[in-house]
Amino acid sequence: MTRKLSGVEGPHADATLETGGAPAAAAEVAVVLVHGRGGTAEGLLRLADEFYRPGATLLAPNAVRSNWFPAGHDAPIAANEPALTSAVDCVAATVDAAGDIGIPPERVVLVGVSQGGAVASEFLRRRPRRYGGAFVVSAALPGEDLSERSVVDEGGAENETGSGDLDGTPIAIDSSEDDPYVPVERVRATAAAFRRGGAAVDRRIDEGDGHGLSDATMARIGDRVGALLGDAAPPDAE
């Protein structure tokens, strides 16, 4: 099913939301899927068959013209505004859509791939709280110097647990040694930023030059969703 995302301004004001998986009445967990540059929500939903679990609803925002922001992920933040903020708002609106059917953030798993992983990372940085989990795949936080980027609650408010950080959210950061688009140093810097922000980070850097969702990563996503549904143990963090 396709519908327009509500509450989004800027370049992605006309973004749509694709849904799949369990219907709202049967959903216990939500998986938010953020596609990469040139990709589509529909394409990522098809891949989600590999890690789908009964009881999980799938929510995938669609970037306008399949592009979340114009410049590279390592460009100055200003070079990607206002598109980056609009993209983050799309993810926030998708998490809100999960809430509308009774699924709180601590039962939401975010999966961002390539450019979508940069958007998901920036969402986590700007909207920290406890989430059910996150997978940043072949991606890193956007911006030039990641050592200066930190998790900041832009709303200035603590979440329900009294914390203004990521409150132990399990974040898996998966990449490869020779990824052609994301240097491994940026992957490590992203992991460090999230650790400073209170997340439980599992950083995995595989051999080779793979880019995108691997079979191993999809298996780990399935395990995390299963853990929230109560039928598997959650992965250990590094």
C-alpha angles and dihedrals in degrees: 000000000000128000137158117266113243128224097023120132133184127033093345096047089118095048117137134215122228118200136196143147122055117013117248094258092056100037121116099162132031126212114201111204120198113191127214133248109300092012131108138223089241092056093051091046089056090053089049089073085081094064103023117132125191108261095036121111117206120220120184125178116211118222117227106260089359092280124107098191134001108232132051121287089247094055121106111282090242090061090062099044139143088015095059094054090046089051092050088051089055090057091046091051090050092052087049089052088057089051090052089064093046102267112130123210092259087066095047120100116199120209118186122178126198108317087005088056090057089052092048090049092052090048090054091047094051099036104038121178136111112306128177090250144302136223118201104191124192089340146097139200111288120246139072107267109031092185086072095049117094139172107271128174099225090193089060092224131119119236126241093280092057093252129120093199137068090285098215097315107170107239120184115199110194125184142131134253095246102030103164094220108031119050113222090236089064091049090053091046090052091052090050092050092053092047089053086051094058101261126139099237127202106188116190122182113183128200119262134031102290119152123192137016113347125197089251092053092048089051090053091050089052090050092052093048089047091051091055089048089051100246102101141032116256118248118261118250122232 
